[in-house]
Amino acid sequence: MTGRRRPMTRLGDLIPDAARALGLEDELRLARAIATFEALVAERVPAVAGACRVTRLEGFTIDIDADAPIVAQELRLRASELLAAFATAPGGVGIRELRVRVRLPGRVV
């Protein structure tokens, strides 16, 4: 060992290249979108935080499952605000449509 150290690199800076090398770019994109959406919901619509989740991100549409009709209604009412915030968030992407469905035990409404 020569005593020289390489400069430190943040782990978060290495993840995109590792995901690309492993063919996991889509999964990383979805994971970032999920984390970003959950943070935005907790900040802007705290009453529904934890009662909804991202199930799919395809093209310009994000699909959300809600645990109750009232949760779905609140998300639909706040959709334009959430989409605007999501588009400008670091982990967000240019989503134009928020599709919400109610997921009740044993059935989808």
Backbone as CSV, one residue per row, in Angstrom:
resi,resn,N_x,N_y,N_z,CA_x,CA_y,CA_z,C_x,C_y,C_z
1,MET,0.841,-1.182,0.000,0.000,0.000,0.000,0.879,1.234,0.000
2,THR,0.565,2.187,-0.810,1.403,3.369,-0.963,1.053,4.461,0.020
3,GLY,-0.009,4.291,0.760,-0.407,5.318,1.704,-1.363,6.330,1.105
4,ARG,-1.580,6.267,-0.189,-2.531,7.171,-0.836,-3.941,6.611,-0.692
5,ARG,-4.824,7.498,-0.461,-6.232,7.105,-0.387,-6.976,7.675,-1.569
6,ARG,-7.900,6.881,-2.029,-8.755,7.394,-3.082,-9.756,8.344,-2.452
7,PRO,-10.217,9.318,-3.216,-11.232,10.218,-2.657,-12.499,9.428,-2.327
8,MET,-13.162,9.863,-1.294,-14.387,9.191,-0.873,-15.489,9.459,-1.889
9,THR,-16.311,8.452,-2.087,-17.444,8.558,-2.995,-18.697,8.209,-2.221
10,ARG,-19.716,9.022,-2.397,-20.979,8.743,-1.724,-21.594,7.485,-2.320
11,LEU,-22.142,6.654,-1.471,-22.773,5.422,-1.910,-23.922,5.712,-2.881
12,GLY,-24.689,6.753,-2.604,-25.803,7.124,-3.475,-25.356,7.475,-4.886
13,ASP,-24.114,7.916,-5.049,-23.590,8.242,-6.375,-23.210,6.985,-7.154
14,LEU,-22.964,5.886,-6.455,-22.576,4.636,-7.100,-23.762,3.781,-7.537
15,ILE,-24.902,3.987,-6.893,-26.053,3.124,-7.134,-26.557,3.159,-8.581
16,PRO,-26.698,4.330,-9.222,-27.188,4.308,-10.607,-26.305,3.489,-11.555
17,ASP,-25.002,3.603,-11.427,-24.106,2.832,-12.295,-24.197,1.340,-11.997
18,ALA,-24.296,0.996,-10.725,-24.430,-0.419,-10.357,-25.756,-0.978,-10.864
19,ALA,-26.836,-0.220,-10.739,-28.138,-0.671,-11.231,-28.103,-0.859,-12.741
20,ARG,-27.456,0.053,-13.442,-27.343,-0.056,-14.901,-26.553,-1.307,-15.277
21,ALA,-25.447,-1.555,-14.584,-24.614,-2.722,-14.875,-25.356,-4.029,-14.612
22,LEU,-26.259,-4.023,-13.652,-27.013,-5.231,-13.298,-28.348,-5.329,-14.032
23,GLY,-28.661,-4.329,-14.844,-29.932,-4.339,-15.570,-31.119,-4.028,-14.680
24,LEU,-30.906,-3.241,-13.639,-31.965,-2.930,-12.672,-32.392,-1.468,-12.704
25,GLU,-32.216,-0.817,-13.826,-32.558,0.604,-13.919,-34.036,0.868,-13.679
26,ASP,-34.902,0.027,-14.236,-36.343,0.231,-14.056,-36.745,0.058,-12.599
27,GLU,-36.161,-0.927,-11.942,-36.466,-1.154,-10.531,-35.993,0.012,-9.663
28,LEU,-34.825,0.559,-9.987,-34.312,1.712,-9.251,-35.210,2.923,-9.478
29,ARG,-35.645,3.122,-10.699,-36.551,4.241,-11.013,-37.848,4.112,-10.222
30,LEU,-38.406,2.911,-10.179,-39.636,2.684,-9.427,-39.413,2.896,-7.936
31,ALA,-38.312,2.404,-7.403,-38.020,2.573,-5.972,-37.885,4.055,-5.608
32,ARG,-37.217,4.816,-6.463,-37.086,6.252,-6.209,-38.438,6.960,-6.301
33,ALA,-39.236,6.563,-7.276,-40.565,7.159,-7.430,-41.437,6.843,-6.218
34,ILE,-41.369,5.617,-5.736,-42.145,5.232,-4.557,-41.738,6.067,-3.353
35,ALA,-40.451,6.166,-3.106,-39.965,6.945,-1.965,-40.355,8.417,-2.091
36,THR,-40.241,8.965,-3.293,-40.595,10.363,-3.515,-42.087,10.583,-3.311
37,PHE,-42.904,9.695,-3.872,-44.354,9.833,-3.725,-44.759,9.733,-2.257
38,GLU,-44.213,8.764,-1.529,-44.553,8.613,-0.109,-44.186,9.862,0.691
39,ALA,-43.035,10.444,0.387,-42.620,11.665,1.081,-43.555,12.829,0.756
40,LEU,-43.943,12.956,-0.512,-44.851,14.036,-0.914,-46.228,13.881,-0.277
41,VAL,-46.732,12.663,-0.238,-48.035,12.428,0.385,-47.966,12.742,1.875
42,ALA,-46.913,12.298,2.530,-46.771,12.573,3.961,-46.703,14.072,4.242
43,GLU,-46.082,14.814,3.333,-45.934,16.255,3.511,-47.204,17.028,3.134
44,ARG,-47.836,16.662,2.029,-48.936,17.455,1.487,-50.334,16.930,1.818
45,VAL,-50.452,15.628,2.075,-51.753,15.027,2.399,-51.535,14.033,3.542
46,PRO,-51.112,14.521,4.693,-50.729,13.614,5.783,-51.840,12.679,6.251
47,ALA,-53.085,13.052,6.039,-54.196,12.208,6.483,-54.231,10.867,5.750
48,VAL,-53.665,10.781,4.550,-53.694,9.530,3.800,-52.339,8.813,3.774
49,ALA,-51.340,9.385,4.423,-50.018,8.757,4.453,-50.133,7.364,5.062
50,GLY,-49.544,6.412,4.406,-49.585,5.036,4.868,-50.808,4.260,4.406
51,ALA,-51.776,4.933,3.814,-52.999,4.272,3.355,-53.055,4.172,1.837
52,CYS,-51.919,4.417,1.173,-51.857,4.299,-0.275,-50.433,3.929,-0.657
53,ARG,-50.298,3.364,-1.853,-48.970,2.976,-2.300,-48.885,2.991,-3.820
54,VAL,-47.694,3.251,-4.319,-47.440,3.217,-5.759,-47.357,1.749,-6.169
55,THR,-48.097,1.389,-7.214,-48.047,0.013,-7.693,-47.380,-0.107,-9.060
56,ARG,-47.392,0.988,-9.801,-46.824,0.928,-11.142,-46.475,2.323,-11.625
57,LEU,-45.433,2.391,-12.387,-44.995,3.632,-13.009,-44.697,3.293,-14.460
58,GLU,-45.547,3.774,-15.357,-45.380,3.425,-16.757,-45.612,4.650,-17.617
59,GLY,-44.648,4.977,-18.433,-44.770,6.154,-19.285,-44.972,7.402,-18.448
60,PHE,-46.090,8.073,-18.680,-46.387,9.296,-17.955,-47.497,9.105,-16.927
61,THR,-47.704,7.861,-16.504,-48.783,7.546,-15.570,-48.226,6.843,-14.336
62,ILE,-48.743,7.228,-13.186,-48.404,6.558,-11.937,-49.701,5.966,-11.378
63,ASP,-49.647,4.678,-11.052,-50.810,3.977,-10.507,-50.665,3.865,-8.998
64,ILE,-51.734,4.213,-8.308,-51.757,4.208,-6.849,-52.895,3.324,-6.371
65,ASP,-52.629,2.470,-5.401,-53.677,1.711,-4.717,-53.971,2.405,-3.398
66,ALA,-55.246,2.636,-3.136,-55.696,3.258,-1.891,-56.428,2.205,-1.061
67,ASP,-56.303,2.302,0.252,-56.913,1.328,1.151,-58.401,1.573,1.400
68,ALA,-58.891,2.750,1.072,-60.288,3.085,1.339,-60.774,4.114,0.314
69,PRO,-62.067,4.151,0.060,-62.601,5.121,-0.900,-62.284,6.569,-0.532
70,ILE,-62.305,6.902,0.744,-62.021,8.281,1.157,-60.574,8.664,0.846
71,VAL,-59.668,7.699,0.956,-58.256,7.941,0.611,-58.134,8.205,-0.886
72,ALA,-58.798,7.383,-1.684,-58.764,7.577,-3.143,-59.341,8.929,-3.528
73,GLN,-60.425,9.301,-2.896,-61.055,10.584,-3.195,-60.107,11.741,-2.869
74,GLU,-59.467,11.682,-1.733,-58.535,12.750,-1.350,-57.366,12.837,-2.330
75,LEU,-56.846,11.700,-2.749,-55.755,11.707,-3.716,-56.197,12.272,-5.060
76,ARG,-57.388,11.926,-5.487,-57.896,12.463,-6.760,-58.105,13.970,-6.678
77,LEU,-58.591,14.440,-5.540,-58.799,15.881,-5.368,-57.477,16.646,-5.365
78,ARG,-56.440,16.021,-4.855,-55.138,16.684,-4.750,-54.177,16.267,-5.861
79,ALA,-54.690,15.587,-6.887,-53.841,15.028,-7.940,-52.974,16.077,-8.627
80,SER,-53.533,17.207,-9.019,-52.731,18.207,-9.739,-51.609,18.751,-8.865
81,GLU,-51.889,18.958,-7.591,-50.851,19.426,-6.662,-49.757,18.373,-6.502
82,LEU,-50.152,17.119,-6.334,-49.170,16.043,-6.162,-48.335,15.842,-7.424
83,LEU,-48.976,15.909,-8.592,-48.239,15.737,-9.841,-47.230,16.861,-10.059
84,ALA,-47.627,18.073,-9.752,-46.707,19.211,-9.905,-45.511,19.069,-8.966
85,ALA,-45.772,18.681,-7.729,-44.686,18.494,-6.758,-43.807,17.316,-7.158
86,PHE,-44.420,16.260,-7.660,-43.680,15.065,-8.065,-42.750,15.359,-9.236
87,ALA,-43.206,16.186,-10.156,-42.402,16.518,-11.336,-41.138,17.294,-10.983
88,THR,-41.196,18.076,-9.919,-40.033,18.894,-9.541,-39.178,18.270,-8.453
89,ALA,-39.619,17.176,-7.866,-38.871,16.515,-6.797,-37.666,15.782,-7.376
90,PRO,-36.572,15.670,-6.612,-35.367,15.003,-7.115,-35.603,13.563,-7.579
91,GLY,-36.430,12.795,-6.879,-36.684,11.421,-7.297,-37.897,11.278,-8.174
92,GLY,-38.533,12.389,-8.472,-39.751,12.350,-9.280,-39.440,12.338,-10.759
93,VAL,-40.453,12.091,-11.524,-40.314,12.077,-12.977,-41.495,12.831,-13.566
94,GLY,-41.462,13.048,-14.856,-42.513,13.818,-15.522,-43.805,13.040,-15.690
95,ILE,-44.520,12.856,-14.629,-45.790,12.141,-14.667,-46.901,13.139,-14.966
96,ARG,-47.831,12.747,-15.833,-48.947,13.623,-16.192,-50.289,13.127,-15.673
97,GLU,-50.329,11.858,-15.276,-51.596,11.280,-14.837,-51.399,10.457,-13.568
98,LEU,-52.321,10.641,-12.653,-52.345,9.884,-11.398,-53.604,9.026,-11.437
99,ARG,-53.423,7.716,-11.522,-54.562,6.792,-11.536,-54.662,6.164,-10.159
100,VAL,-55.824,6.290,-9.556,-56.038,5.779,-8.200,-57.138,4.736,-8.234
101,ARG,-56.904,3.631,-7.581,-57.947,2.629,-7.426,-58.004,2.203,-5.967
102,VAL,-59.188,1.840,-5.543,-59.401,1.417,-4.158,-59.134,-0.079,-4.085
103,ARG,-58.343,-0.453,-3.139,-57.967,-1.859,-2.953,-58.543,-2.318,-1.611
104,LEU,-59.714,-2.911,-1.636,-60.322,-3.447,-0.438,-59.938,-4.922,-0.305
105,PRO,-59.902,-5.464,0.898,-59.533,-6.870,1.066,-60.426,-7.779,0.208
106,GLY,-59.791,-8.532,-0.669,-60.521,-9.476,-1.494,-61.082,-8.935,-2.786
107,ARG,-61.004,-7.616,-3.011,-61.540,-7.065,-4.259,-60.923,-5.705,-4.561
108,VAL,-61.068,-5.300,-5.821,-60.625,-3.986,-6.267,-61.865,-3.238,-6.721
109,VAL,-61.998,-1.997,-6.262,-63.154,-1.170,-6.632,-62.732,-0.160,-7.657
